[in-house]
Amino acid sequence: MESYSPPSGAPADPTAQHGPVRRWFSRMGFSGITGLVILVFWLLAALFGPSLLPAYLVDQQASEVYGAISRSHWLGTDYLGRDMLVRVILGARYTVGVALVATLFASGTGTVLALLAASSGYVMDAILSRVLDTLTSIPSKMFALVLVAGFGSSVPMLVFTAALIYVPGAYRIGRSLAVNINALDYVVVARTRGEGKLYLMLQEILPNILGPVLADLGLRFVYVVLLLASLSFLGLGIQPPAADWGSLVRENIGALPYAGASLIAPALAIATLTISVNLLIDNLRGRAARARGER
């Protein structure tokens, strides 16, 4: 029995005839699309949610402290009688915003240092690696507690602290990739023909490590969210009257026996955000690539 082969000119991949965006979605599994939808929801909530909330809801004081879920308060009320849905949406801009800025700083700085170390030779590589190894040897939460307790818990300080803690990890990932790329023939040829260090970093090495670096950025974002939430739970994060999701958990922890929604809602927000990022990262390569056994 002869096997069927597609006629010449027909695309081998059934999705090849679609646009690039549709092909990208078709190659992602259900879990990846679910993660993307949840992540986009929280990003939009952080960007536009506070401005879309009616003023009377933001300033409203409920008559009942730790009120139950109702039509007027979909997630109940907190320890001061404020609507918890409003508090969670307002807290998204601090949790998502601060974590995103800190992650971009950490991954960007770590990747630049990794490119510099890989393209500069042994001496620069050794100096950068030993300095960042020193930061890695300090427990991250202890380091964060010392910095925040010593210099205050303002938003810029929280961004700086989280970025500084996770620069070494981003550097290690980027360096391990960049060193391997730097030894390949096309980089050696570019160096031989006289290309400068900046050209090698930006044109030859960076494009070939960008995918794994972006995946690491997603994981780094999850780590930063959890670090900032833990600092806020200890009272060293975002300070009142502002609040992030970690602060909301700390403020309402006493309500668990009789008004659990005020505590569970921000905890679920943290969980859904971190899980959605992990689901999206796991599906970046697409189900088709995993089916072919690519690594």
SENU-216683 format. One record per residue (C-alpha): residue number from 1; residue in one letter; chain; x, y, z. Coordinates in pm, whole numbers. Example, Ala and Ser with C-alpha at 12.3 -4.5 7.8 and 13.67 -1.06 7.14 Angstrom:
BEGIN
REC   n res chain      x      y      z
REC   1   a     A   1230   -450    780
REC   2   s     A   1367   -106    714
END
This chain:
BEGIN
REC   n res chain      x      y      z
REC   1   m     A      0      0      0
REC   2   e     A    153    326   -110
REC   3   s     A    178    605    142
REC   4   y     A     23    936     51
REC   5   s     A    257   1225     -9
REC   6   p     A    133   1580    -45
REC   7   p     A    158   1731   -391
REC   8   s     A    453   1951   -469
REC   9   g     A    399   2308   -362
REC  10   a     A    169   2213    -73
REC  11   p     A    294   2317    272
REC  12   a     A    423   2031    486
REC  13   d     A    291   2198    799
REC  14   p     A    -91   2237    798
REC  15   t     A    -54   2565    985
REC  16   a     A    199   2710    743
REC  17   q     A    -75   2865    528
REC  18   h     A   -201   3074    819
REC  19   g     A    -57   3399    946
REC  20   p     A    234   3400   1195
REC  21   v     A     14   3495   1491
REC  22   r     A   -236   3218   1417
REC  23   r     A     45   2966   1369
REC  24   w     A    194   3067   1703
REC  25   f     A   -138   3017   1882
REC  26   s     A   -202   2687   1705
REC  27   r     A    129   2547   1825
REC  28   m     A     58   2633   2186
REC  29   g     A   -133   2392   2400
REC  30   f     A   -445   2470   2597
REC  31   s     A   -239   2532   2910
REC  32   g     A    -18   2782   2729
REC  33   i     A   -313   2981   2596
REC  34   t     A   -474   2971   2942
REC  35   g     A   -155   3106   3096
REC  36   l     A   -135   3381   2835
REC  37   v     A   -497   3487   2892
REC  38   i     A   -452   3507   3270
REC  39   l     A   -123   3695   3239
REC  40   v     A   -271   3948   2995
REC  41   f     A   -569   3994   3229
REC  42   w     A   -344   4086   3521
REC  43   l     A   -129   4312   3304
REC  44   l     A   -438   4498   3186
REC  45   a     A   -569   4514   3542
REC  46   a     A   -240   4669   3656
REC  47   l     A   -229   4918   3368
REC  48   f     A   -591   5024   3332
REC  49   g     A   -781   4877   3628
REC  50   p     A   -728   5164   3877
REC  51   s     A   -834   5428   3624
REC  52   l     A  -1148   5234   3527
REC  53   l     A  -1273   5187   3883
REC  54   p     A  -1555   5426   3979
REC  55   a     A  -1447   5683   4236
REC  56   y     A  -1727   5591   4474
REC  57   l     A  -1600   5231   4490
REC  58   v     A  -1243   5340   4560
REC  59   d     A  -1347   5575   4841
REC  60   q     A  -1639   5370   4971
REC  61   q     A  -1638   5255   5333
REC  62   a     A  -1862   4956   5395
REC  63   s     A  -2072   4941   5705
REC  64   e     A  -1949   4593   5791
REC  65   v     A  -1586   4504   5861
REC  66   y     A  -1486   4168   5707
REC  67   g     A  -1819   4160   5527
REC  68   a     A  -1925   3847   5342
REC  69   i     A  -1941   3808   4966
REC  70   s     A  -2248   3989   4831
REC  71   r     A  -2383   4164   4525
REC  72   s     A  -2235   4494   4635
REC  73   h     A  -1900   4339   4743
REC  74   w     A  -1808   4048   4518
REC  75   l     A  -1505   3951   4728
REC  76   g     A  -1627   4081   5062
REC  77   t     A  -1463   4360   5260
REC  78   d     A  -1135   4395   5447
REC  79   y     A  -1046   4488   5805
REC  80   l     A  -1145   4852   5743
REC  81   g     A  -1462   4771   5551
REC  82   r     A  -1312   4845   5208
REC  83   d     A  -1420   4647   4902
REC  84   m     A  -1171   4363   4846
REC  85   l     A  -1219   4348   4469
REC  86   v     A  -1115   4713   4448
REC  87   r     A   -819   4648   4679
REC  88   v     A   -700   4353   4469
REC  89   i     A   -720   4555   4146
REC  90   l     A   -540   4850   4305
REC  91   g     A   -277   4614   4444
REC  92   a     A   -210   4468   4098
REC  93   r     A    -26   4780   3986
REC  94   y     A    224   4739   4270
REC  95   t     A    264   4362   4255
REC  96   v     A    283   4337   3876
REC  97   g     A    443   4675   3812
REC  98   v     A    722   4662   4069
REC  99   a     A    799   4299   3989
REC 100   l     A    807   4363   3613
REC 101   v     A   1040   4664   3641
REC 102   a     A   1271   4481   3882
REC 103   t     A   1279   4174   3655
REC 104   l     A   1362   4379   3347
REC 105   f     A   1645   4548   3534
REC 106   a     A   1778   4217   3669
REC 107   s     A   1759   4024   3342
REC 108   g     A   1880   4317   3132
REC 109   t     A   2180   4386   3355
REC 110   g     A   2266   4017   3389
REC 111   t     A   2245   3959   3013
REC 112   v     A   2462   4264   2932
REC 113   l     A   2725   4152   3183
REC 114   a     A   2709   3798   3041
REC 115   l     A   2768   3925   2687
REC 116   l     A   3055   4140   2810
REC 117   a     A   3215   3849   2995
REC 118   a     A   3182   3610   2701
REC 119   s     A   3325   3850   2444
REC 120   s     A   3602   4010   2655
REC 121   g     A   3822   3716   2744
REC 122   y     A   3930   3537   3059
REC 123   v     A   4019   3832   3284
REC 124   m     A   3685   4015   3254
REC 125   d     A   3497   3687   3273
REC 126   a     A   3677   3587   3592
REC 127   i     A   3626   3926   3760
REC 128   l     A   3254   3945   3683
REC 129   s     A   3194   3581   3778
REC 130   r     A   3368   3608   4114
REC 131   v     A   3194   3934   4209
REC 132   l     A   2850   3799   4123
REC 133   d     A   2929   3467   4292
REC 134   t     A   2978   3668   4612
REC 135   l     A   2622   3806   4580
REC 136   t     A   2489   3457   4507
REC 137   s     A   2639   3322   4829
REC 138   i     A   2418   3555   5039
REC 139   p     A   2067   3414   5105
REC 140   s     A   1828   3621   4896
REC 141   k     A   1560   3686   5157
REC 142   m     A   1816   3772   5425
REC 143   f     A   1988   4012   5184
REC 144   a     A   1652   4173   5099
REC 145   l     A   1557   4212   5465
REC 146   v     A   1890   4381   5545
REC 147   l     A   1866   4625   5254
REC 148   v     A   1501   4715   5306
REC 149   a     A   1535   4744   5685
REC 150   g     A   1844   4962   5646
REC 151   f     A   1735   5193   5365
REC 152   g     A   1355   5188   5386
REC 153   s     A   1087   5017   5184
REC 154   s     A   1011   5274   4916
REC 155   v     A    915   5153   4569
REC 156   p     A   1254   5247   4415
REC 157   m     A   1433   5064   4696
REC 158   l     A   1221   4752   4647
REC 159   v     A   1295   4757   4273
REC 160   f     A   1668   4800   4337
REC 161   t     A   1674   4525   4599
REC 162   a     A   1491   4269   4388
REC 163   a     A   1696   4353   4079
REC 164   l     A   2026   4329   4267
REC 165   i     A   1936   3992   4416
REC 166   y     A   1849   3831   4081
REC 167   v     A   2122   3982   3861
REC 168   p     A   2367   3696   3943
REC 169   g     A   2119   3428   3836
REC 170   a     A   2042   3605   3508
REC 171   y     A   2416   3651   3453
REC 172   r     A   2488   3283   3506
REC 173   i     A   2221   3173   3258
REC 174   g     A   2327   3430   2999
REC 175   r     A   2698   3358   3039
REC 176   s     A   2657   2981   2998
REC 177   l     A   2474   3043   2670
REC 178   a     A   2699   3325   2545
REC 179   v     A   3025   3137   2607
REC 180   n     A   2907   2847   2391
REC 181   i     A   2793   3078   2111
REC 182   n     A   3117   3278   2132
REC 183   a     A   3318   2966   2045
REC 184   l     A   3125   2889   1725
REC 185   d     A   3280   2937   1383
REC 186   y     A   3070   3230   1262
REC 187   v     A   3164   3434   1571
REC 188   v     A   3532   3349   1522
REC 189   v     A   3506   3456   1157
REC 190   a     A   3341   3784   1256
REC 191   r     A   3616   3850   1509
REC 192   t     A   3883   3762   1251
REC 193   r     A   3749   4008    997
REC 194   g     A   3785   4284   1255
REC 195   e     A   3436   4331   1396
REC 196   g     A   3425   4517   1725
REC 197   k     A   3313   4383   2060
REC 198   l     A   2979   4565   2052
REC 199   y     A   2899   4416   1711
REC 200   l     A   2981   4065   1832
REC 201   m     A   2763   4110   2141
REC 202   l     A   2458   4256   1968
REC 203   q     A   2469   4098   1622
REC 204   e     A   2631   3758   1665
REC 205   i     A   2572   3638   2023
REC 206   l     A   2255   3806   2153
REC 207   p     A   2016   3693   1874
REC 208   n     A   2120   3332   1932
REC 209   i     A   2057   3334   2307
REC 210   l     A   1745   3551   2309
REC 211   g     A   1492   3266   2335
REC 212   p     A   1638   3103   2650
REC 213   v     A   1701   3447   2800
REC 214   l     A   1334   3541   2756
REC 215   a     A   1226   3212   2913
REC 216   d     A   1458   3282   3207
REC 217   l     A   1309   3633   3233
REC 218   g     A    967   3477   3287
REC 219   l     A   1097   3254   3565
REC 220   r     A   1284   3547   3716
REC 221   f     A    955   3742   3721
REC 222   v     A    793   3466   3926
REC 223   y     A   1083   3472   4175
REC 224   v     A   1058   3850   4211
REC 225   v     A    680   3838   4266
REC 226   l     A    723   3583   4544
REC 227   l     A   1011   3778   4701
REC 228   l     A    815   4104   4707
REC 229   a     A    504   3928   4839
REC 230   s     A    707   3774   5122
REC 231   l     A    858   4114   5211
REC 232   s     A    512   4270   5216
REC 233   f     A    380   3986   5432
REC 234   l     A    655   4068   5682
REC 235   g     A    561   4437   5675
REC 236   l     A    871   4549   5481
REC 237   g     A    716   4581   5137
REC 238   i     A    470   4837   5000
REC 239   q     A    363   5060   5287
REC 240   p     A      9   5184   5373
REC 241   p     A   -208   5340   5245
REC 242   a     A    -86   5167   4927
REC 243   a     A    -85   4788   4927
REC 244   d     A     22   4502   4706
REC 245   w     A   -118   4150   4724
REC 246   g     A    130   4041   4990
REC 247   s     A     23   4334   5208
REC 248   l     A   -343   4240   5162
REC 249   v     A   -274   3889   5285
REC 250   r     A    -95   4023   5593
REC 251   e     A   -365   4279   5672
REC 252   n     A   -651   4028   5657
REC 253   i     A   -486   3716   5795
REC 254   g     A   -696   3734   6110
REC 255   a     A  -1016   3698   5907
REC 256   l     A   -953   3343   5788
REC 257   p     A  -1194   3169   6029
REC 258   y     A  -1500   3384   5948
REC 259   a     A  -1428   3602   5638
REC 260   g     A  -1183   3398   5436
REC 261   a     A  -1253   3572   5104
REC 262   s     A  -1059   3881   5211
REC 263   l     A   -752   3661   5264
REC 264   i     A   -800   3403   4989
REC 265   a     A   -860   3660   4711
REC 266   p     A   -511   3821   4716
REC 267   a     A   -348   3482   4776
REC 268   l     A   -526   3343   4468
REC 269   a     A   -418   3649   4271
REC 270   i     A    -53   3574   4351
REC 271   a     A   -102   3207   4267
REC 272   t     A   -276   3267   3934
REC 273   l     A    -15   3521   3826
REC 274   t     A    282   3296   3899
REC 275   i     A    117   2982   3758
REC 276   s     A     15   3163   3437
REC 277   v     A    373   3273   3374
REC 278   n     A    496   2917   3426
REC 279   l     A    231   2776   3191
REC 280   l     A    325   3028   2924
REC 281   i     A    698   2955   2955
REC 282   d     A    640   2581   2932
REC 283   n     A    460   2631   2599
REC 284   l     A    688   2888   2436
REC 285   r     A    843   2630   2205
REC 286   g     A    501   2496   2108
REC 287   r     A    353   2150   2120
REC 288   a     A    472   2074   1767
REC 289   a     A    835   2122   1865
REC 290   r     A    796   1897   2168
REC 291   a     A    626   1631   1954
REC 292   r     A    928   1629   1723
REC 293   g     A   1151   1571   2024
REC 294   e     A   1332   1904   2003
REC 295   r     A   1511   2023   2312
END
